[in-house]
Amino acid sequence: MRIIDIREDLARSRSRKYATRPLRKIEKLVVHHSGTRGGTPKSFAWYHVHARGWPGIGYHYVISPDGVVFKTNALTTVSYHARGANLGGVGICLVGDFNRSEPTDAQMEALTELLGLLLHHHPGAEIVLHREVKGSRTSCPGLKFPAEGLPR
Ligand SMILES: [Zn+2]
C-alpha cells in the first residue's frame, strides 16, 4: 500500500481552522464513498472549503480507484465527515459512487490494509460505515459497498 501525504497541496480556509484532539480520542474508523463518479483529494478539498465553507477537506484519507491512499488530514484533526462521530472519528473516503457501482479490488485491498494499520496504532477503534453512525441519514458508502469484506 502506498500512502501519499498531500496535506500541503490541498485547499484550506484562510480564516477557519479545525479543532484538534489527542490521538487517544480516536475511537471510530468511518468508511465513506465520495458519491461521485470521479474526483480527487484536491477537488474534494476545494469543494469542502469553497462550497461548504469548511476549514479544510473533511476526510483524513482518500483512496483512489487505483488503490493509492492519500493522507489528507492529520489524525489529530477533528474534521467534518460524519456528524456525531467527528470528535473521535477518522474519515476514510473511497472515490466512487457505490450506489451505482462497486469499489475496485485495488481500493478494497488498500482499504483493508489501511484499516489494519490504523487498528494496529489505535487498537480500541471500531470500524463503521458512515450510515451506521447514529443519527446519520445517508446510504454512504453506498448500497453496493461490500461491507462483509471489512476486517471486523
Ligand atoms: Zn459518508
Boltz pocket constraint, residues with backbone or C-beta under 6 A from the ligand:
constraints:
  - pocket:
      binder: B
      contacts: [[A, 31], [A, 32], [A, 33], [A, 81], [A, 130], [A, 138], [A, 140], [A, 141]]
      max_distance: 6.0
